[in-house]
Amino acid sequence: MNITDWPAASLSEAIHARDVSCREVMAAYLDRIDEQNPAVNAIVSLRDRDELMAEAATCDDELAHDLSRGWMHGMPQAIKDLNETRGIPTTKGSPLLQHWVPEHDCLMVSRMKAAGCIVVGKTNVPEFGLGSHTFNSVFGTTRNPFDLSRTAGGSSGGAAVALATRMLPVADGSDFMGSLRNPAAWNNIFGFRPSRGRVPAWPLRDGFLAQMGVDGPMGRTVLDMAMLLGTQAGYDRRDPLSLSGRLDEFDTVAGARNALAGGLGGTRVGWLGDLDGYLATEPGVLDLCVDALRVFATMGSHVEPVLFGMPPAQVWEAWLVWRHYLVAAALAPLAANAAKRELVKPEALWELDLGMALNPSQLMNAAIDRTSFHTAVTDLFTRFDVLVLPTAQVWPFEASERWPQHIGDREMDTYHRWMEVTTYATFAGLPAVNVPVGFDDRGLPMGMQLIGPPRGDAELLRIAAAYETTLDGTGMPAS
């Protein structure tokens, strides 16, 4: 097996056992990037090879003196291009920021570096992370390795493709409207949206109202994903909404394996499906999810159809207000004049203009509806251990399209209406994980979301790991 085929946890064990050197690991991954990246365009702002090999040599020298920085010691990592990374351009996919080189690391990056990773570059994103299709005018389009004519999803599209093509052992991302889940589904990997506050953020312009986007992990295995979450998570006093404590069970590979052990017997599963026909969904998506739920049932789970108990149209309207407000607050300083506005994509300007037109009553009513929705969803966890939805409503579409205009005969009235299925975990602040469910007859991947109760991150990962044991490990894109 090639070094780049190893799961991240196994790679960590091999490095610490001195079965492979950090220099060998770095060389193998850089060779893989040279081989794969030209076709898919997932990794951007790649650093100089000689510099990276020198850093890997330093990691080898430390191990020779029995010094380890952590489980990621010497492992290559590329950071999602929305997160500040010291000394490397952080463009957010926008020409307004294409020359910005931060002088600091954001908190998540600093924690990953402290765990031993070597940052080799960035992973591509949509402009400002808006929309689940990774393209921008700075670096171009990231393509799906299962079909290069199709989208990779987003906004963590570059990260998902880098994992699927084995250009990275594990990847970080972020999730506002499914950005860790949707690209994971379309690249046949795992993507985890943590509970709000599980992975604190710094620096912050606002630490109280910006409650929708979170950082989190992606992996080719649940174990790898859990290990990275353990590195990212933990209280930080500078983030006022960060959760106390940390996920100590994921500190070591052995500890994480033990924490993830267990079956699905007795697990109570609430199947939300397409919300009784409310969500427009392309043919075949629900069928694969139902097949996966049969696996849950075979393993001793009780699966039962369920609905939220609050009209989904009301949830969507409240969601739009929150999204307009938060996007507008972030973009307004960057698009302050006509010259800058011309460099911003129309979907972002639409969010900006509608957000700037909101009044206090609209914001308060949306906040009340969000609270009601949170209550309605969390009440379901008195009956269920996990709620299940498809991760996407459509199959990966042509990369030449900006976004799907229709699902069947139903028009998509916004650039993100076709992603509505991802909003529910976000709006309620709940942990959610994408798990693969298979492929259509064209070989395109799909996934489903498992949504856990408030702060139920560890147990949700355990359920995902139990389901993972039923997967055959096939279906990765051809080398």
Buried (B, 14 or more C-beta within 10 A) or exposed (E): EEBBBBBBBBBBBBBBEEEBBBBBBBBBBBBBBEBBBEEBBBBBBBBEBEEBBEBBBEBBEBBEEEEBBBBBBBBBBBBBBBBBBBEBBBBBBBBBBBEEBBEEBBBBBBBBBEBBBBBBBBBBBBBBBBBBBBBBEBBEBBBBBBBEEBBBBBBBBBBBBBBBBBBBBBBBBBBBBBBBBBBBBBBBBBBBBBBBBBBBBBEBEEBEEBBBBBBBBBBBBBBBBBBBBBBBBBEBEEBEBBBEEBBEBBBBBEBBBEBBEEBBEEBBBBBBBBBEEBBBBBEBBBEBBBEBBEBBEEBEBBBEEBBBEBBBEEBBBBBBBBBBBBBBBBBEEBBEEEEBBEBBBEBBBBBBBBBEEBEEEBBEBBBEBBEBBBEBBBEBBEEBBBBBBBBBBBBBBEBEEBBBEEBEEEEBEBBBBBBBBBBBBBBBBBBBBBBBBBBBEEEBBBBBBBBBBBBBBBBBBBBBBBBBEEBEEEBBBEE
